[in-house]
Structure formats: C-alpha cells, structure tokens
Amino acid sequence: MNYCSYNERAIIMKKTYKVEVGCANCAAKMERVAARVEGVKAAHLNFMLLKMKVEFEEGASPADVMPHVLAACRKIESDCEIFF
C-alpha cells in the first residue's frame, strides 16, 4: 500500500462565510472580484443561501485575506457584509 507523506500533499483551506448582499447580480459580481483577491484560489457566492465559500491559496491566512475580500466586495455593493 502506498502512503503519501505530509509534504507531498497540498493542504487546501476552504471556509464558508455568511454574507449579506442585496441582489443576485451584485452577488455574481462580488464572486468574481473575490476570486481575484491575492490569496484566494476560488470563491463561490450562493445568493439564495447568503453564503460564500472561499478556497485559499496554499500558505494564505484567511484572517489576512478576508478583509481584502470584503473591501473588494464593498466596491460592488457598499453595504454588503461578510461575517468572518
């Protein structure tokens, strides 16, 4: 049986956040800008559930990255909120 050592596996950090956003169009735009923030590998915002799933780049700290995601999203909808 083959086992991968810890160093051979990439650790993928994914987190889900509650969001407040007013419209589906803004949510789609926020999803796109969030995915472009440094440290974010992928972002998916579900408008109906008001949840954003964020996959972080290897080595990125969610606590450091999420304020930048919020700032980018507030350029789309100034009163949006991401609870982290």
Secondary structure in CASP SS format (residue, H / E / C, confidence):
PFRMAT SS
TARGET T0000
AUTHOR 0000-0000-0000
METHOD secondary structure of the structure
MODEL  1
M C 1.00
N C 1.00
Y C 1.00
C C 1.00
S C 1.00
Y H 1.00
N H 1.00
E H 1.00
R C 1.00
A C 1.00
I C 1.00
I C 1.00
M E 1.00
K E 1.00
K E 1.00
T E 1.00
Y E 1.00
K E 1.00
V E 1.00
E E 1.00
V C 1.00
G C 1.00
C C 1.00
A H 1.00
N H 1.00
C H 1.00
A H 1.00
A H 1.00
K H 1.00
M H 1.00
E H 1.00
R H 1.00
V H 1.00
A H 1.00
A H 1.00
R C 1.00
V C 1.00
E C 1.00
G C 1.00
V E 1.00
K E 1.00
A E 1.00
A E 1.00
H E 1.00
L E 1.00
N E 1.00
F C 1.00
M C 1.00
L C 1.00
L C 1.00
K E 1.00
M E 1.00
K E 1.00
V E 1.00
E E 1.00
F E 1.00
E C 1.00
E C 1.00
G C 1.00
A C 1.00
S C 1.00
P H 1.00
A H 1.00
D H 1.00
V H 1.00
M H 1.00
P H 1.00
H H 1.00
V H 1.00
L H 1.00
A H 1.00
A H 1.00
C H 1.00
R H 1.00
K C 1.00
I C 1.00
E C 1.00
S C 1.00
D C 1.00
C C 1.00
E E 1.00
I E 1.00
F E 1.00
F C 1.00
END
